[in-house]
Amino acid sequence: MRRRNFLKQLGVMSATPVLCSLPARYPTDLAAAELKLSLAQWSLHREIEDGSLDPNDFALAAISRYDLDAVEYVNSFYAMKAEDQKFWREMRRRADDAGVKSLLIMVDEEGDLGDGNSGKRKTSVDNHHKWVDAAKILGCHSIRVNAFGSDQKDVFREAIVDGLSRLVEYAAPESINILIENHGLFSSDAQLIADIIDEVNHPNVGTLPDFGNWCLSAKWGSTQHDCDRAYDRYHGVAEFLPSAKAVSAKSYDFDADGRETKIDYYKMLEMVKASEFEGYIGIEYEGQRLSEHEGILATKALLEKVWNSLD
């Protein structure tokens, strides 16, 4: 669905980037889409970091603990193996043996694709190549990149268009997509990012809208706690959905009825269905009160409950 038509349908054509509102219901048939869930590896980062879970066993954990047959990897857990093709073939075998699909790799700390310095920007593009290669071996459809760089909007825009264009030249022949997730600073200005993707104009460049991470004044963009300046999360997801190739269902905490305390999942999932999105929705629990295990289960239960209620 084209972005302009989708936003018009939702009534969110305003150019104002912050604190926009959406109607409670959307005029569309919401019954057709199938709910497909995956598990984002960051949901288990505390277990991995304290040694309770070997990151190499992530796919098996997703299917055996949570009955989730698709996963999204985080590159930082495999930094020393990035260029080890034998390792990635073994990871592919493990996932295949478990009956789990590998969907994407979330790539952090490889330089800024929107750096105003052309040399640093080229280095960042080159740094991402190894993760494209790993994603190809795993059978993923995408890598997720961060749209960080210059703090001057005009410089950033020109630089990120160049960085994305260069990176997709490498990724597209391998059938790998390059996805931008809202992760703070300019990357959480959804209208800006959507316009940048339109300017790059390549079928292998898209978005990964995250229900959280809409803080404009901090890198990584977490809106779990206070944020000086935030983009409206519902408007942001609406802007990203027409070019989305994955969706991240961020969660922080839940009330006694199992509802997320900061994010209206009914409103979010209505938009996802209305957009005709057919990919996976990734569970990404990032809260502190519940254990990671409990948070993943609570997020999964809420997604299933809300999705089925919209039929």
C-alpha positions, 0 to 999 in steps of 0.5 A: 500500500502506498504511503500517501494513500495509507496515511490518508486512510488513517487521517494522519496527513499532517506534516507535524512530526510530534504529538499527532493523533489517530482515529480509534478505528480504521475503515478496512477489512481487518479479518484477512491477515494471519498473525505471524510472530517471531522472537527478537534476540534482544528479549533475552539479552540479560540471559545471554549476557549473564551466561544463562543462555548460549546465543548459539542456542537462540533458535532452539530456545525460541521454539522450545520455550515459546513455540515461536518458529522465527527469530531475529538475531542481534549482531553484538552477540556474534561480533567475533564470528562475523566473518566466519562463514563456517560458523554461520552455516552451522547456525543455519543448520541449528535453526533448520534442525529446530524448524525455525526461520531466521528472518534478520540480523539487527546490526549495531555499532558498525559506524554511521551510515549518515556520517557527513564525512564521506570516508567514515560513511564509506567505512560504515557501509563496508563494515555492514557487508559482513552482516549482509553475507551472514544474513545470506547464509542464515537465510534471512531476508534483511539486516536492520541498520541504524540511521545515525550520523550528522546532527545537521538534518540537511547534511544527515539526509544527503549522507544517509541517502548516499550510505543506504544507496551504496549499501543496497548496491551490495545487498540487493544482488544477495536478495537481502533488504536494508531496513531502518528501525526507529532507534532515536535521534533522526531515525525516530523522525518517521516523516523524515525517514519515510521521505529518505526511503522514497528518495533512495527508491529501491525495493530492497530498502525499507523500514522496521517500525518499533512500537517504542524507541520514538525519543528524538533527543537520545540515541537508541530512542527508548521511550520506556522512561522520560524523554525530552522530545518524542515523536508520536508513536502511533503516527510514527508507526503509520508513517513506517508501515507502508515500507515495512518488511518487519515490525517490532512489538516492543513491550515494557510492562503489563497491568493486571489485565495483561495490557501493555502499560505504555503502548495501546496494542489495539491501536497499533495492531489495527494499523498493522492490519490496515496496512496489509502488512504480511510479514512477521511481528517480532516480540521484543520485551525490554522491561525490568519488572518481569523476568525476560521469560515472563515478559516474552510470554506476556507479550505473545499472549497480548499480541494473540489476544488483540489480533484475534479480537480484530477479526 
